[in-house]
Amino acid sequence: MNSTVATPLDVKLMNGTAVLLFMTFVVLAVVTGGRWLGRLPMFSIQGITVTGDMNHNSPLTLRANVAPGLNGTFFTVDLARVRSAFEAVPWVRHAVVRREFPNRLRVDLQEHVAVAYWGAEPELRLLNSYGEVFEANVGEVEQDVLPKLSGPDGQSGEVLAMYRTLTPLFAGMELPLEQLDLSGRGSWRARLDGGAMIELGRGTPEEVTERLQRFLRTLTQVTTRYGRAPASVESADLRHANGYAVKLRGVTTLAADSTKK
């Protein structure tokens, strides 16, 4: 007949303590060994490979600006800090940083694509294709002509979206949209290439678009009546409920004062 002898409690505690101490020793040894290994000269960062968009920055310039601030080795370098350093360079919108064993970093860059000027002189900034305002040398803009957009802080994306909505409508009448402003009270104003000022008023994009379409549908009829082309518009106010007011260059609706003294 078999009998099982229970292990005394104190023996169990001793065995458990021994296992715990052993595991602690192993963990400490691994950590210490890892730290020692990570500090070996062979793992010091020896180079940075830069790829992606580099229309406004060269790899040499980027490395020269960022490398002095690098700290640590392949294992210990702070990738988030490296990314922030690259994204602080003018024209860089986003950077993805990866380690390349045993001692290099690879950085893939996305640059801003300027689609408009933002604000007013002398604090003119740039707006990218995502509707984000960014700081850069406006003299480096590759496009000859960019539209000028402005509005309250934090609403650059809304202004760019409205510009993209209205541009094809004006272009259909051969009236290039040069400038679009959103006031602090939510009112839109457009300036055309020929200098004409169009008061678009407040409202949702749909409401503003509806008023503009109504204006453009009848503009040729109005200008033809006075022997003018649509490009002769000097100003227009679309904020009226059932119509609009328009001023044409060289045209007046005021009768001559024949009683001048």
SENU-473408 format. One line per 10 residues: their letters; for each residue x, y, z of N, C-alpha, C. Coordinates in Angstrom, 2 decimals. Layout:
N
A	X Y Z X Y Z X Y Z; ... $
# end
This chain:
261
MNSTVATPLD	0.86 -1.18 0.00 0.00 0.00 0.00 0.89 1.23 0.00; 0.68 2.13 -1.06 1.50 3.33 -1.19 0.96 4.44 -0.31; 1.88 5.20 0.23 1.46 6.35 1.04 2.25 7.57 0.59; 1.60 8.69 0.50 2.22 9.94 0.06 2.56 10.78 1.27; 3.88 11.19 1.31 4.32 12.00 2.44 4.25 13.47 2.05; 3.51 14.26 2.76 3.36 15.69 2.45 4.67 16.42 2.72; 5.02 17.33 1.78 6.23 18.13 1.94 5.97 19.19 3.01; 6.87 19.28 3.96 6.67 20.28 5.01 6.58 21.69 4.44; 5.83 22.54 5.12 5.61 23.91 4.65 6.93 24.69 4.56; 7.81 24.49 5.55 9.04 25.26 5.53 9.92 24.87 4.34 $
VKLMNGTAVL	9.85 23.59 3.94 10.61 23.15 2.76 10.05 23.78 1.50; 8.72 23.85 1.42 8.09 24.50 0.26 8.52 25.96 0.16; 8.55 26.63 1.30 8.93 28.03 1.29 10.38 28.21 0.87; 11.24 27.31 1.32 12.65 27.39 0.95 12.84 27.14 -0.55; 12.12 26.15 -1.07 12.22 25.85 -2.51 11.71 27.04 -3.34; 10.58 27.62 -2.90 10.03 28.77 -3.63 10.97 29.96 -3.60; 11.57 30.17 -2.45 12.51 31.29 -2.32 13.73 31.08 -3.20; 14.20 29.83 -3.26 15.36 29.54 -4.10 15.06 29.79 -5.58; 13.89 29.36 -6.02 13.50 29.59 -7.43 13.38 31.07 -7.72; 12.78 31.81 -6.78 12.61 33.25 -6.97 13.95 33.97 -7.05 $
LFMTFVVLAV	14.86 33.59 -6.17 16.19 34.19 -6.18 16.94 33.87 -7.47; 16.77 32.63 -7.91 17.43 32.23 -9.17 16.90 33.04 -10.35; 15.59 33.18 -10.44 14.98 33.94 -11.54 15.39 35.41 -11.49; 15.46 35.95 -10.25 15.90 37.34 -10.10 17.33 37.50 -10.59; 18.19 36.53 -10.24 19.58 36.57 -10.69 19.66 36.52 -12.21; 18.87 35.66 -12.82 18.87 35.54 -14.29 18.44 36.85 -14.93; 17.37 37.45 -14.42 16.87 38.71 -14.98 17.93 39.80 -14.87; 18.54 39.91 -13.67 19.57 40.93 -13.47 20.76 40.69 -14.39; 21.12 39.43 -14.58 22.25 39.11 -15.46 21.94 39.50 -16.90; 20.70 39.21 -17.33 20.30 39.56 -18.69 20.30 41.07 -18.89 $
VTGGRWLGRL	19.74 41.80 -17.90 19.69 43.26 -18.01 21.09 43.84 -18.02; 21.92 43.38 -17.12 23.29 43.89 -17.05 24.06 43.57 -18.32; 23.88 42.35 -18.80 24.56 41.96 -20.05 24.06 42.77 -21.23; 22.76 43.03 -21.25 22.20 43.83 -22.35 22.73 45.24 -22.34; 22.81 45.82 -21.13 23.36 47.18 -21.05 24.81 47.22 -21.48; 25.58 46.23 -21.06 26.99 46.18 -21.45 27.13 46.00 -22.96; 26.31 45.10 -23.50 26.36 44.86 -24.94 25.96 46.11 -25.72; 24.91 46.80 -25.22 24.42 47.98 -25.93 25.41 49.12 -25.96; 26.37 49.12 -25.02 27.35 50.21 -24.97 28.61 49.91 -25.77; 28.68 48.77 -26.38 29.87 48.44 -27.16 30.02 49.41 -28.34 $
PMFSIQGITV	31.25 49.81 -28.66 31.47 50.76 -29.76 30.86 50.32 -31.08; 30.78 49.03 -31.32 30.26 48.55 -32.61 28.79 48.91 -32.79; 28.08 49.23 -31.69 26.66 49.58 -31.79 26.42 51.09 -31.74; 27.49 51.88 -31.71 27.33 53.34 -31.79 26.78 53.71 -33.16; 25.89 54.69 -33.21 25.28 55.09 -34.48 26.36 55.61 -35.42; 26.52 54.92 -36.53 27.56 55.28 -37.49 27.05 56.05 -38.71; 25.76 56.04 -38.93 25.24 56.75 -40.10 23.72 56.77 -40.12; 23.19 57.69 -40.92 21.74 57.84 -41.08 21.43 57.85 -42.58; 20.58 56.95 -43.01 20.13 56.93 -44.39 18.81 57.68 -44.49; 18.77 58.69 -45.34 17.58 59.53 -45.49 16.96 59.26 -46.85 $
TGDMNHNSPL	15.67 58.93 -46.88 14.95 58.69 -48.12 13.64 59.48 -48.12; 12.92 59.42 -49.23 11.63 60.10 -49.31 11.72 61.44 -50.01; 10.82 62.37 -49.62 10.75 63.69 -50.25 11.90 64.57 -49.79; 12.65 65.05 -50.76 13.75 65.96 -50.42 13.88 67.04 -51.49; 12.77 67.72 -51.77 12.78 68.78 -52.76 13.39 70.07 -52.20; 13.29 70.25 -50.89 13.76 71.49 -50.27 14.92 71.26 -49.29; 15.28 70.01 -49.05 16.38 69.70 -48.14 17.22 68.59 -48.75; 18.52 68.67 -48.59 19.41 67.61 -49.08 19.73 66.67 -47.92; 20.02 65.39 -48.22 20.38 64.45 -47.14 21.57 64.95 -46.32; 22.54 65.56 -46.97 23.72 66.06 -46.26 23.33 67.14 -45.25 $
TLRANVAPGL	22.48 68.08 -45.67 22.04 69.15 -44.78 21.22 68.60 -43.62; 20.35 67.65 -43.91 19.51 67.07 -42.87 20.36 66.36 -41.82; 21.29 65.55 -42.27 22.15 64.83 -41.32 22.99 65.81 -40.49; 23.48 66.85 -41.14 24.30 67.82 -40.42 23.51 68.53 -39.33; 22.22 68.78 -39.58 21.39 69.48 -38.61 20.96 68.58 -37.45; 20.77 67.29 -37.74 20.19 66.38 -36.74 21.24 65.58 -35.98; 22.29 65.16 -36.66 23.28 64.27 -36.05 23.87 64.79 -34.74; 24.21 66.09 -34.61 24.81 66.55 -33.34 23.92 66.32 -32.12; 22.64 66.19 -32.33 21.74 65.99 -31.20 21.45 64.54 -30.87; 22.07 63.61 -31.62 21.83 62.19 -31.37 22.58 61.70 -30.14 $
NGTFFTVDLA	21.88 60.98 -29.29 22.49 60.39 -28.10 22.13 58.91 -28.03; 23.06 58.10 -27.55 22.78 56.69 -27.39 23.34 55.84 -28.51; 23.08 54.55 -28.41 23.56 53.58 -29.38 22.37 53.03 -30.18; 22.66 52.01 -30.98 21.60 51.38 -31.77 20.44 50.94 -30.89; 20.75 50.45 -29.69 19.72 49.91 -28.80 19.06 50.99 -27.95; 19.77 52.05 -27.66 19.27 53.01 -26.69 18.81 54.34 -27.28; 19.10 54.60 -28.55 18.73 55.88 -29.13 17.20 56.06 -29.09; 16.76 57.27 -28.78 15.33 57.59 -28.66 14.79 57.93 -30.04; 14.06 57.00 -30.65 13.56 57.20 -32.02 12.55 58.35 -32.09; 11.76 58.50 -31.05 10.78 59.60 -31.04 11.49 60.95 -31.06 $
RVRSAFEAVP	12.59 61.03 -30.33 13.35 62.28 -30.30 14.01 62.55 -31.65; 14.51 61.49 -32.30 15.11 61.65 -33.63 14.04 62.11 -34.62; 12.86 61.51 -34.54 11.77 61.91 -35.43 11.43 63.38 -35.23; 11.32 63.82 -33.99 11.00 65.22 -33.71 12.07 66.16 -34.26; 13.33 65.72 -34.19 14.42 66.56 -34.69 14.31 66.75 -36.20; 13.96 65.69 -36.92 13.79 65.81 -38.37 12.56 66.64 -38.71; 11.48 66.46 -37.95 10.24 67.18 -38.25 10.35 68.65 -37.89; 11.39 69.03 -37.15 11.61 70.45 -36.84 12.32 71.17 -37.97; 12.83 70.42 -38.95 13.50 71.03 -40.10 12.45 71.64 -41.03; 12.67 72.87 -41.55 11.70 73.48 -42.46 11.35 72.57 -43.63 $
WVRHAVVRRE	10.08 72.57 -43.98 9.51 71.82 -45.10 9.24 70.35 -44.76; 9.75 69.83 -43.65 9.50 68.43 -43.31 8.18 68.32 -42.56; 7.25 67.56 -43.10 5.94 67.39 -42.45 5.93 66.17 -41.53; 6.52 65.07 -41.98 6.45 63.83 -41.21 7.71 63.01 -41.45; 8.19 62.35 -40.42 9.37 61.50 -40.53 9.10 60.15 -39.86; 9.53 59.08 -40.51 9.45 57.74 -39.94 10.88 57.25 -39.75; 11.23 56.90 -38.50 12.61 56.52 -38.16 12.64 55.04 -37.78; 13.58 54.30 -38.38 13.76 52.88 -38.08 15.23 52.59 -37.79; 15.46 51.56 -36.99 16.82 51.08 -36.74 17.24 50.11 -37.85; 18.52 50.17 -38.24 19.10 49.21 -39.18 20.32 48.59 -38.51 $
FPNRLRVDLQ	20.17 47.32 -38.13 21.24 46.63 -37.42 22.52 46.61 -38.25; 23.69 46.85 -37.63 23.89 46.97 -36.17 24.06 48.40 -35.68; 24.22 49.38 -36.60 24.60 50.70 -36.10 24.13 51.86 -37.00; 22.99 51.68 -37.66 22.51 52.75 -38.54 21.04 53.04 -38.29; 20.62 54.21 -38.74 19.20 54.59 -38.71 18.75 54.88 -40.13; 17.49 54.59 -40.40 16.89 54.94 -41.69 15.71 55.85 -41.42; 15.68 56.98 -42.14 14.62 57.97 -41.96 13.93 58.21 -43.29; 12.62 58.04 -43.31 11.83 58.30 -44.51 11.02 59.57 -44.28; 11.17 60.54 -45.18 10.58 61.86 -44.99 9.40 62.12 -45.93; 8.46 62.87 -45.41 7.38 63.43 -46.23 7.43 64.94 -46.07 $
EHVAVAYWGA	7.57 65.66 -47.18 7.63 67.11 -47.12 6.25 67.72 -47.31; 6.12 68.95 -46.85 4.92 69.73 -47.12 4.84 70.04 -48.61; 3.64 70.01 -49.15 3.40 70.48 -50.51 2.58 71.77 -50.39; 3.21 72.89 -50.69 2.54 74.18 -50.54 1.47 74.35 -51.62; 0.24 74.66 -51.19 -0.84 74.88 -52.14 -1.41 76.29 -52.05; -1.02 77.04 -51.01 -1.54 78.40 -50.85 -0.70 79.16 -49.84; -0.77 80.49 -49.93 -0.23 81.34 -48.88 -1.31 81.50 -47.81; -0.88 81.65 -46.57 -1.85 81.79 -45.48 -1.55 83.06 -44.68; -2.60 83.83 -44.42 -2.45 85.03 -43.60 -2.19 86.25 -44.45; -1.58 87.23 -43.83 -1.33 88.51 -44.51 0.09 88.96 -44.23 $
EPELRLLNSY	0.57 89.84 -45.09 1.89 90.42 -44.87 1.88 91.21 -43.56; 3.00 91.25 -42.84 4.31 90.64 -43.16 4.48 89.26 -42.56; 3.41 88.67 -42.02 3.50 87.36 -41.37 2.92 86.27 -42.26; 3.25 86.34 -43.54 2.73 85.38 -44.50 3.34 84.00 -44.25; 2.48 83.00 -44.17 2.93 81.62 -44.01 2.42 80.78 -45.18; 2.60 79.47 -45.07 2.21 78.58 -46.15 1.19 77.56 -45.67; 0.39 77.08 -46.60 -0.63 76.08 -46.31 -0.35 74.86 -47.17; -0.35 73.67 -46.54 -0.07 72.47 -47.33 -1.35 71.82 -47.84; -1.20 70.72 -48.57 -2.33 70.08 -49.22 -3.29 69.43 -48.22; -2.90 69.33 -46.96 -3.77 68.79 -45.92 -4.51 69.90 -45.16 $
GEVFEANVGE	-4.30 71.14 -45.58 -4.92 72.26 -44.88 -4.19 72.67 -43.63; -2.92 72.28 -43.51 -2.11 72.60 -42.32 -1.21 73.79 -42.61; -1.15 74.72 -41.66 -0.27 75.89 -41.80 1.13 75.49 -41.34; 2.14 75.88 -42.11 3.51 75.56 -41.69 4.44 76.73 -41.99; 5.55 76.73 -41.27 6.54 77.79 -41.40 7.65 77.35 -42.35; 7.95 78.19 -43.33 9.05 77.93 -44.26 9.34 79.22 -45.01; 10.45 79.23 -45.71 10.81 80.39 -46.52 9.90 80.46 -47.74; 9.01 81.45 -47.78 8.06 81.55 -48.88 8.77 81.76 -50.21; 10.02 82.23 -50.16 10.78 82.43 -51.39 11.18 81.12 -52.06; 11.03 80.00 -51.33 11.39 78.70 -51.89 10.20 78.02 -52.57 $
VEQDVLPKLS	9.06 78.67 -52.60 7.88 78.07 -53.23 8.15 77.91 -54.72; 7.93 76.70 -55.24 8.26 76.41 -56.62 7.21 76.95 -57.60; 5.95 76.96 -57.19 4.90 77.46 -58.07 5.03 78.97 -58.22; 4.79 79.44 -59.44 4.88 80.88 -59.69 3.78 81.64 -58.97; 2.58 81.08 -58.96 1.44 81.78 -58.36 0.68 80.82 -57.46; 0.48 81.22 -56.21 -0.36 80.47 -55.29 -1.48 81.38 -54.81; -2.66 80.82 -54.56 -3.74 81.65 -54.01 -3.41 82.11 -52.60; -4.07 83.17 -52.18 -3.90 83.69 -50.83 -5.16 83.39 -50.03; -5.01 82.66 -48.94 -6.13 82.30 -48.09 -5.89 82.84 -46.69; -6.96 83.17 -46.01 -6.83 83.65 -44.63 -8.11 83.35 -43.87 $
GPDGQSGEVL	-7.97 83.31 -42.55 -9.11 83.04 -41.69 -8.66 82.91 -40.25; -9.58 82.65 -39.35 -9.23 82.50 -37.93 -8.30 81.31 -37.71; -7.54 81.37 -36.64 -6.65 80.27 -36.28 -7.46 78.98 -36.11; -6.93 77.91 -36.63 -7.58 76.62 -36.50 -8.59 76.30 -37.57; -8.83 77.24 -38.51 -9.83 77.00 -39.55 -9.21 76.98 -40.94; -7.92 76.74 -41.02 -7.25 76.72 -42.32 -7.78 75.58 -43.20; -8.07 74.43 -42.59 -8.60 73.32 -43.36 -9.95 73.65 -43.98; -10.79 74.34 -43.22 -12.12 74.74 -43.71 -11.99 75.73 -44.87; -11.05 76.66 -44.74 -10.86 77.67 -45.80 -10.35 77.01 -47.08; -9.42 76.07 -46.94 -8.89 75.38 -48.12 -9.98 74.56 -48.79 $
AMYRTLTPLF	-10.82 73.91 -48.00 -11.92 73.12 -48.57 -12.88 74.01 -49.34; -13.18 75.19 -48.80 -14.07 76.12 -49.50 -13.42 76.62 -50.79; -12.14 76.91 -50.73 -11.42 77.35 -51.94 -11.51 76.28 -53.03; -11.31 75.03 -52.66 -11.38 73.95 -53.64 -12.79 73.77 -54.19; -13.79 74.12 -53.41 -15.18 74.02 -53.87 -15.52 75.14 -54.86; -15.05 76.36 -54.55 -15.44 77.51 -55.35 -14.60 77.69 -56.62; -13.36 77.23 -56.59 -12.45 77.46 -57.71 -13.01 76.99 -59.05; -13.51 75.75 -59.17 -14.04 75.33 -60.47 -15.26 76.13 -60.92; -16.04 76.66 -59.97 -17.21 77.45 -60.35 -16.77 78.76 -61.01; -15.79 79.44 -60.42 -15.27 80.67 -61.03 -14.54 80.36 -62.33 $
AGMELPLEQL	-13.79 79.25 -62.35 -13.03 78.90 -63.55 -13.94 78.66 -64.74; -15.14 78.15 -64.49 -16.09 77.92 -65.58 -16.50 79.19 -66.29; -16.34 80.34 -65.62 -16.66 81.64 -66.21 -15.37 82.40 -66.57; -14.24 81.69 -66.54 -12.93 82.28 -66.82 -12.66 83.46 -65.88; -12.98 83.24 -64.62 -12.73 84.22 -63.57 -11.87 83.55 -62.48; -10.56 83.53 -62.65 -9.70 82.83 -61.68 -9.83 83.40 -60.27; -9.97 82.50 -59.30 -10.07 82.89 -57.90 -8.66 83.07 -57.35; -8.34 84.27 -56.89 -6.99 84.61 -56.44 -6.87 84.61 -54.92; -7.95 84.97 -54.23 -7.87 85.12 -52.78 -9.22 84.78 -52.16; -9.17 84.13 -51.00 -10.40 83.80 -50.27 -10.16 84.05 -48.79 $
DLSGRGSWRA	-11.06 84.82 -48.18 -10.92 85.20 -46.77 -12.17 84.79 -45.99; -11.95 84.29 -44.79 -13.03 83.98 -43.86 -12.86 84.90 -42.66; -13.87 85.72 -42.39 -13.77 86.66 -41.28 -14.02 85.94 -39.96; -13.71 86.63 -38.87 -13.95 86.06 -37.56 -15.43 85.84 -37.27; -16.29 86.50 -38.01 -17.74 86.36 -37.83 -18.34 85.35 -38.81; -17.46 84.67 -39.59 -17.93 83.61 -40.46 -18.38 84.03 -41.84; -17.99 85.23 -42.28 -18.39 85.71 -43.60 -17.26 85.50 -44.60; -17.62 85.06 -45.81 -16.64 84.75 -46.86 -16.52 85.90 -47.86; -15.29 86.15 -48.28 -15.04 87.16 -49.31 -14.01 86.61 -50.30; -14.32 86.75 -51.59 -13.42 86.26 -52.64 -12.87 87.43 -53.43 $
RLDGGAMIEL	-11.62 87.31 -53.84 -11.00 88.29 -54.72 -10.57 87.56 -55.99; -10.99 88.09 -57.14 -10.67 87.45 -58.40 -9.37 87.97 -58.98; -8.87 87.28 -59.98 -7.58 87.63 -60.59 -7.57 89.06 -61.12; -8.71 89.52 -61.60 -8.78 90.88 -62.15 -8.99 91.95 -61.09; -9.08 91.56 -59.83 -9.24 92.52 -58.74 -10.65 92.64 -58.21; -11.60 91.97 -58.82 -13.00 92.07 -58.37 -13.16 91.46 -56.98; -13.94 92.13 -56.12 -14.23 91.65 -54.78 -15.66 91.11 -54.74; -15.81 89.86 -54.31 -17.13 89.23 -54.25 -17.46 88.90 -52.81; -18.49 89.56 -52.27 -18.96 89.26 -50.91 -19.88 88.05 -50.98; -19.43 86.92 -50.41 -20.20 85.68 -50.50 -21.12 85.47 -49.31 $
GRGTPEEVTE	-20.87 86.17 -48.22 -21.73 86.06 -47.05 -21.42 84.85 -46.19; -22.29 84.61 -45.21 -22.11 83.51 -44.27 -22.88 82.29 -44.75; -22.69 81.20 -44.00 -23.47 80.00 -44.28 -22.61 78.78 -44.48; -23.28 77.65 -44.67 -22.59 76.39 -44.93 -22.00 76.43 -46.34; -21.06 75.53 -46.64 -20.54 75.48 -48.01 -21.64 75.33 -49.06; -22.67 74.58 -48.73 -23.77 74.39 -49.68 -24.52 75.71 -49.92; -24.74 76.48 -48.86 -25.46 77.75 -49.01 -24.63 78.76 -49.78; -23.33 78.83 -49.46 -22.46 79.76 -50.19 -22.37 79.36 -51.65; -22.24 78.08 -51.93 -22.16 77.60 -53.31 -23.43 77.91 -54.08; -24.57 77.74 -53.43 -25.85 78.03 -54.10 -25.94 79.50 -54.50 $
RLQRFLRTLT	-25.52 80.41 -53.60 -25.57 81.84 -53.93 -24.62 82.17 -55.08; -23.44 81.57 -55.05 -22.47 81.84 -56.12 -22.97 81.30 -57.45; -23.54 80.12 -57.47 -24.06 79.55 -58.71 -25.17 80.42 -59.30; -26.03 80.94 -58.43 -27.11 81.83 -58.89 -26.52 83.08 -59.54; -25.47 83.61 -58.92 -24.80 84.79 -59.46 -24.17 84.51 -60.81; -23.43 83.42 -60.90 -22.72 83.11 -62.14 -23.67 82.74 -63.28; -24.80 82.11 -62.95 -25.75 81.73 -63.99 -26.32 82.94 -64.73; -26.45 84.04 -64.02 -27.09 85.23 -64.61 -26.09 86.34 -64.94; -24.80 86.13 -64.61 -23.83 87.20 -64.79 -23.67 87.61 -66.25; -23.59 86.64 -67.14 -23.42 86.96 -68.56 -24.59 87.79 -69.08 $
QVTTRYGRAP	-25.77 87.43 -68.66 -26.97 88.17 -69.08 -26.90 89.62 -68.61; -26.45 89.83 -67.38 -26.35 91.18 -66.82 -25.27 91.99 -67.53; -24.10 91.42 -67.69 -23.00 92.17 -68.30 -23.26 92.46 -69.78; -23.90 91.53 -70.48 -24.20 91.74 -71.91 -25.15 92.92 -72.08; -26.06 93.11 -71.16 -27.01 94.21 -71.24 -26.29 95.56 -71.30; -25.12 95.63 -70.68 -24.37 96.88 -70.67 -23.15 96.83 -71.59; -23.15 95.85 -72.47 -22.05 95.75 -73.43 -20.73 95.38 -72.79; -20.76 94.60 -71.76 -19.55 94.21 -71.06 -19.43 92.68 -70.99; -18.23 92.22 -70.61 -17.98 90.79 -70.41 -17.96 90.51 -68.91; -18.11 89.25 -68.50 -18.06 88.91 -67.07 -16.80 89.41 -66.37 $
ASVESADLRH	-15.69 89.49 -67.09 -14.44 89.95 -66.49 -14.48 91.42 -66.10; -15.52 92.13 -66.52 -15.62 93.56 -66.19 -16.20 93.79 -64.80; -16.53 92.72 -64.08 -17.08 92.87 -62.73 -16.03 93.52 -61.83; -16.45 94.58 -61.15 -15.56 95.26 -60.21 -15.84 94.82 -58.78; -17.10 94.57 -58.47 -17.47 94.05 -57.16 -18.88 93.48 -57.24; -19.18 92.60 -56.30 -20.52 92.02 -56.23 -20.82 91.65 -54.79; -22.07 91.81 -54.41 -22.51 91.48 -53.05 -23.63 90.46 -53.16; -23.36 89.23 -52.73 -24.33 88.14 -52.86 -25.10 87.90 -51.57; -25.01 88.82 -50.63 -25.62 88.60 -49.33 -27.10 88.96 -49.27; -27.66 89.36 -50.38 -29.09 89.69 -50.43 -29.92 88.42 -50.53 $
ANGYAVKLRG	-31.09 88.43 -49.93 -31.92 87.23 -49.86 -32.41 86.78 -51.22; -32.81 87.71 -52.07 -33.45 87.33 -53.33 -32.70 87.85 -54.56; -31.44 88.12 -54.42 -30.70 88.64 -55.57 -29.30 89.03 -55.16; -28.69 89.91 -55.93 -27.34 90.37 -55.63 -27.15 91.76 -56.23; -26.14 92.44 -55.73 -25.76 93.75 -56.27 -24.43 93.59 -56.98; -24.28 94.20 -58.13 -23.04 94.06 -58.89 -22.62 95.41 -59.44; -21.32 95.64 -59.48 -20.77 96.87 -60.05 -19.83 96.49 -61.18; -20.05 97.10 -62.36 -19.23 96.82 -63.53 -18.33 98.00 -63.82; -17.11 97.73 -64.25 -16.20 98.81 -64.60 -16.73 99.59 -65.80; -16.75 100.90 -65.64 -17.19 101.76 -66.74 -18.68 101.87 -66.89 $
VTTLAADSTK	-19.44 101.33 -65.95 -20.90 101.37 -66.05 -21.46 102.00 -64.79; -22.38 102.95 -64.98 -23.08 103.54 -63.84 -24.57 103.55 -64.13; -25.34 103.35 -63.10 -26.80 103.37 -63.26 -27.39 104.66 -62.72; -26.52 105.61 -62.35 -26.99 106.88 -61.83 -27.20 107.86 -63.00; -28.31 108.51 -63.02 -28.59 109.48 -64.08 -27.72 110.71 -63.88; -27.28 111.27 -64.99 -26.44 112.47 -64.90 -27.22 113.63 -64.28; -26.57 114.37 -63.46 -27.21 115.51 -62.81 -27.20 116.69 -63.77; -28.36 116.96 -64.36 -28.45 118.03 -65.37 -28.71 119.39 -64.74; -28.78 119.39 -63.41 -29.09 120.68 -62.76 -27.88 121.26 -62.06; -26.67 120.81 -62.50 -25.47 121.34 -61.85 -25.41 122.85 -62.00 $
K	-24.96 123.47 -60.97 -24.86 124.93 -60.99 -23.40 125.31 -61.12 $
# end
